[in-house]
Each structure stands twice: as C-alpha cells, then as structure tokens.
Amino acid sequence: MPKANDNPLLLLDNGNMMSVVNEGEFKCSNLSFHEAKAIIEMYDEKDIIKCFTNNGIEDIIFNYLGIARKEYEYKHVRNMRPGQDAIAFKLYETPSETQPVIEAGDGVEAKKIKNVYVYCQYIARIK
C-alpha cells in the first residue's frame, strides 16, 4: 500500500488536470476502468484527495467503477509533487446523431441532445 499522506492519490477531472501538471516531468497513460478501480482501492480513504466538485464524476467513480461510496477530502491542488500519482476522469461529449424524444416518468417529454463518454488516465510526476 502507498505510504500514508506523503503523496496522496489525486482524483482529477478535465477542469483541473492542466493546473496540477503545471510544473515538472510526467508520465501519462490511459487506464481501463478495471485498472482505475484497482489503483483507487490500493489507497486508504484518507490518502486520496478529490480535486473536483463535479458530482457527475463522483457518480462515475462509485457507480460505474463499482467502488464503495466514500467521502474523499476535497482540496484545490495547484502542482503535483515528485513521486505523486493521479487519476484523471476525462469527459468527452459529442452531439447526439439521433435525437429521440422520450416520455419521462411524470409525463413530460425529454429529448436526447448529446452523448457523454468517460475515460481514465493515469498521471505520475517523475521529477
């Protein structure tokens, strides 16, 4: 298990990824959801920092990765430390090619306007 609190794992999204890679040398690679889940589960809850406020990203982490819901500490991080790791949850949106109209549960119509995709990247600060 990684050493407690020296270099907590950072959970990032599109909006804050560029600010944490502001300084230093990094290695980045794409992760499968299974790999992202395994990395997150290697850390204790207190050794993970959530660097975003988007509740949709939390739904991805807990519902789609199958990780038990936890209350990760939120912190705005400006730069990663040497030896620190992060997982970025990147949202990718495209316009919907079809725009079906459905009836929502309360009788109102809803129209599909976009497709939302997510992928994960592993980021390690080397220097």
N, C-alpha and C positions, 0 to 999 in steps of 0.2 A: 504494500500500500504506500502511496506517496507520503512524504514527510508532512506532518500536520502544519498548516498555516504558513510555512515558509514561502511557498509559491502555490497559492490556491488555484484550482482549475477555474478558468473564466468561461462563462457561457455568454456568447455574443449573438448579435443579430446583424442584419445589413447596416443598420444605422450607426452602430458603434464599432464595427470591426476596424474601419480605417483609422480611427483615433488610437486604438491600442497598438497598432503596428506602426506607430509614428516614428519610432527610433529603434535601431538595432538590425540584426540579421535574423531572418525567419525561414522556417521550412513549413510549407503548406502542402496538404494532400487531402483529397476527397475521402470521405468516410461513408460507409454504409450505415444504415440505421442500427444494425446489429453492433457494429464496431463502436458507434457513438454511445449506445446504451452500456456496453461493456466498460468503456472508459469512465463514464459517469459513475457507474456502480463501484469502481475501484476506490472512489473517494468517499470520505465521511461527509455528511451534510455540512458540517462546519468548515470544511475545506473546499467548498465550491462557492464562487461568487457569481451572482446573476448580474449582468451588466446592461440589462434592458428592462423596459417596463411594458412591453407588448404582451398582453395576456394571451394572444393567439399563439405566440411562440411557446408559452408555458403549456398550452393545450397540446402542441406538437410533442413536447418533451414527455409529458406524462401520459397522454392518451395514445399517441401513435408509436412511441418508443416502448411503451409498456413499463415505464419506471414509476414506482410508487410516488405519489404526490408528497413533495417536501417543501419546506419554506426556506429556500436558499436566501442568504443575505443579499440585499441589493447594494451595489456600490458603483459609483461612476469611476472608471479606471481610465487614466489617460495614456499610460505606457505599460506594456508588459515588462516583467523583469527577466533577465537572462535565466534560462532554465525553466521558465514558466510555460504552461500549456493552456490552450483554449480550444473550445469547440464553437464554431460559428454555425448558426442555423440560418441559412440563406433562403429567403423567399424569392420566388420567381413567378411573376404574374403575366399571363397572356390574355388577350381578348378572347372571349368565347366565340368559336366558329359557328356554333348554333346558339340560339337564344330562346330555349324553350320557356314557356310560361307554365308555372305550376300553381296549384291552389294550396296555399298554406293552411295549417290546421284551423285557423279562425275564419276561413272563407275568403281571405284577401288573396289577390294574385301576386305572384313573385316571378321575376324574370332573371334568368342566369345571364350575367354580363361579363364574367371573367373566370379564368381557370387559375388556381393558385397551386404552385408546386413548391416543395421544400427539399433542400439537400443540405448535407453537413460537410463541413471542412474542419480538419484538424490543423491547428497552428501551434508551432513551437518556436519560442525565441531561443536562438542559438547563442548569439552574442549581444 
